[in-house]
Amino acid sequence: MLGKRRKLGKKVHELEVGSSYTASNVIEDRDLLMYLGLTDDANPLYIQHDYASQTPYKQPVVPAVMLFGMVSSIISMHLPGPGSHILQSHIHYPKPVHHYDEVKFTVEITDIQHEEHTVLCEATGFDTEGDVILQGTLTVAPPYEPRSMTASSLENFY
């Protein structure tokens, strides 16, 4: 990480309403186990087939926060990109996602508030059948323009 230049995402003045980014993922056992291990979440609905088969879901479901993590990844890596920060989110999960499902998420910028240095994004997720699995809005602070290191380095000199 040290010595390696990283490019920041789009600054607030570089963004446009209507810009969008779409990504798809397949929910693998490895991803679920890493999430469950990291969060120490042992909900049987997420990992126990015998329990889940007795619920209306019929099989284990993917934790909602994992799906939100995929949306968060789009925000922090693509739109607006590195340096962004999610300030607020309102997300609805109308249909459960099961292990090994392929999901597709789209994040679109719907409003830009230059004075507040925020953008409003709409997120939508679909499963392979085209059903909505995630829908909501996020308020995001795009990356800030960094101050130049050399602009103030000679302040002590006249």
Residue pairs with C-beta under 8 A, 6 or more apart in sequence:
6 82
7 81
7 82
8 81
8 82
8 83
8 143
8 146
9 76
9 78
9 79
9 80
9 81
9 82
9 83
9 84
9 142
9 143
10 79
10 80
10 81
10 142
10 143
11 80
11 142
11 143
11 144
11 145
12 80
12 112
12 114
12 117
12 118
12 119
12 142
13 114
15 80
15 109
15 112
15 119
15 142
16 109
16 112
17 109
17 110
17 111
17 112
18 108
18 109
19 79
19 108
19 109
20 79
20 106
20 107
20 108
20 109
21 74
21 78
21 79
21 106
21 107
22 104
22 105
22 106
23 70
23 73
23 74
23 78
23 104
23 105
24 102
24 103
24 104
24 105
25 70
25 102
25 103
25 105
26 100
26 101
26 102
26 103
27 62
27 66
27 97
27 98
27 99
27 100
27 101
27 102
27 103
28 100
29 99
31 66
32 46
32 47
32 62
32 63
32 66
32 99
35 41
35 63
35 65
35 66
35 69
36 42
36 46
36 47
36 63
39 65
41 63
43 63
44 51
44 52
45 51
45 52
45 55
45 57
45 60
45 61
46 60
46 61
46 62
46 63
47 60
48 60
49 59
49 60
52 58
52 59
52 60
52 61
53 59
57 96
57 98
59 98
59 99
60 98
60 99
61 96
61 97
61 98
62 96
62 97
62 98
62 99
62 101
64 91
64 93
67 93
67 97
67 103
67 125
67 133
67 134
68 89
68 91
68 134
70 103
70 105
70 125
71 91
71 105
71 107
71 123
71 125
71 134
71 138
72 86
74 105
74 107
74 123
75 84
75 86
75 107
75 121
75 138
75 140
76 82
76 84
76 86
78 107
79 107
79 109
79 121
80 119
80 140
80 142
80 143
81 142
81 143
82 143
83 142
83 143
83 144
84 140
84 141
84 142
84 143
85 140
85 141
86 138
86 139
86 140
87 118
87 139
87 140
87 141
88 138
88 139
89 136
89 137
89 138
89 139
90 136
90 137
90 138
91 123
91 134
91 135
91 136
92 134
92 135
92 136
93 133
93 134
94 131
94 132
94 133
94 135
95 127
95 131
95 132
95 133
96 133
97 103
97 127
97 133
101 127
101 128
102 127
102 128
103 125
103 126
103 127
103 133
104 125
104 126
105 123
105 124
105 125
105 126
105 134
106 123
106 124
106 125
107 121
107 122
107 123
107 138
108 121
108 122
109 119
109 120
109 121
110 120
110 121
110 122
110 137
111 119
111 120
112 118
112 119
112 120
113 119
113 120
117 141
117 142
117 144
118 139
118 140
118 141
118 142
119 139
119 140
119 142
120 137
120 138
120 139
120 140
121 137
121 138
121 139
121 140
122 136
122 137
122 138
123 134
123 135
123 136
123 137
123 138
124 132
124 134
124 135
125 132
125 133
125 134
125 135
126 132
126 133
127 133
